[in-house]
Amino acid sequence: MNTLFKLTFPLKSELMTTVRLAAGGVCALKGLDIDTAEDCKVCITESLLLLKHRGYSSANVLFSEGGALSVRIEGEGEGEEEGTPEDEISLALLSALLGEVGTTERNGKLFSISFEIGTGK
């Protein structure tokens, strides 16, 4: 699997729109339809919120190409928080939109979220 695009940025609310725009561009590059691209952007935003709620200061969003678009969102910095009650809603939304979502923990805390979406061209 080849890395198509990588975005590293501070986890600040004012940058979420920029990340969504970049994700939309990658989805368009992969030929995903508008509904699938919107689902991808929602899932990335929810994943970033999960990491932000756990105290990470920045994040990496990695897009890889294969048959589907693979996305991996990783926290950077010291994630020390337990999350918030709203995180259950984010996890339920990810599961509803994607079916299968991979999560990785580091030192017992959520560290990354990964998923595949669409089939591309």
C-alpha positions in Angstrom: 0.0 0.0 0.0 1.5 3.3 -1.0 1.1 6.5 0.9 -0.9 8.9 -1.2 -1.0 11.9 1.1 0.0 12.8 4.7 -1.2 15.7 6.8 0.3 16.6 10.1 -1.2 19.5 12.1 -2.0 20.7 15.7 -5.4 19.4 17.0 -7.1 22.8 17.0 -10.8 23.2 16.2 -10.1 26.0 13.8 -8.1 23.6 11.6 -10.9 21.0 11.2 -12.3 22.7 8.1 -8.9 22.6 6.5 -8.5 18.9 7.2 -12.0 18.2 5.7 -11.1 20.2 2.6 -7.9 18.2 2.2 -9.8 14.9 2.7 -12.3 15.9 0.1 -9.5 16.5 -2.4 -8.0 13.1 -1.7 -11.5 11.5 -2.1 -11.9 13.3 -5.4 -8.5 12.1 -6.6 -9.5 8.5 -5.8 -12.7 8.9 -7.7 -15.1 8.4 -4.7 -18.7 9.6 -5.2 -19.9 12.6 -3.2 -21.8 10.6 -0.6 -18.8 8.3 0.1 -16.5 11.4 0.3 -18.8 13.0 2.8 -18.8 9.9 4.9 -15.0 9.8 4.8 -14.8 13.5 5.9 -17.3 12.9 8.8 -15.3 9.8 9.9 -12.0 11.7 9.9 -13.5 14.6 11.9 -15.0 12.2 14.5 -11.7 10.3 14.7 -9.8 13.6 15.3 -12.3 14.6 18.0 -11.7 11.3 19.7 -8.0 11.9 19.8 -8.4 15.5 20.8 -10.6 14.5 23.8 -7.8 12.2 24.9 -5.4 15.1 25.2 -3.2 14.7 22.1 -1.7 17.9 20.9 -1.5 17.1 17.2 -2.4 14.4 14.7 -1.3 12.7 11.5 -3.8 11.8 8.9 -2.4 9.3 6.4 -4.2 8.4 3.2 -3.0 5.3 1.3 -4.2 3.9 -1.9 -5.1 0.3 -2.8 -8.5 -1.0 -4.0 -10.1 1.2 -1.4 -8.9 4.4 0.2 -7.2 3.6 3.5 -7.1 6.3 6.2 -5.2 6.2 9.4 -5.5 9.0 12.0 -2.8 9.0 14.7 -2.4 11.1 17.8 0.9 12.9 18.6 2.0 14.2 22.0 1.0 12.8 25.3 -2.5 11.5 25.2 -3.5 11.3 28.9 -7.2 12.0 29.0 -9.9 9.4 29.4 -12.2 10.9 26.7 -15.7 12.3 27.2 -19.2 10.8 27.3 -19.8 12.1 23.8 -17.0 9.8 22.5 -19.6 6.9 22.5 -21.6 8.8 19.9 -18.5 9.3 17.8 -17.6 5.6 18.0 -21.2 4.6 17.1 -21.2 7.0 14.1 -17.9 5.5 12.9 -19.3 2.0 13.2 -22.5 2.9 11.5 -20.8 4.6 8.5 -17.9 2.2 8.1 -18.8 -1.1 9.6 -15.2 -2.1 10.5 -13.0 0.4 12.3 -9.5 -0.4 13.6 -8.2 1.2 16.7 -4.7 1.0 18.3 -3.8 1.7 21.9 -0.5 2.9 23.2 0.1 2.8 27.0 -3.5 1.8 27.4 -4.9 4.9 25.7 -6.4 5.2 22.2 -3.7 6.2 19.8 -5.0 5.6 16.3 -8.1 5.0 14.3 -8.0 3.4 10.8 -10.5 2.5 8.2 -11.0 1.8 4.5 -13.7 3.4 2.4 -14.9 3.2 -1.2 -13.4 1.3 -4.0 -12.0 4.1 -6.1 -11.6 3.9 -9.8 
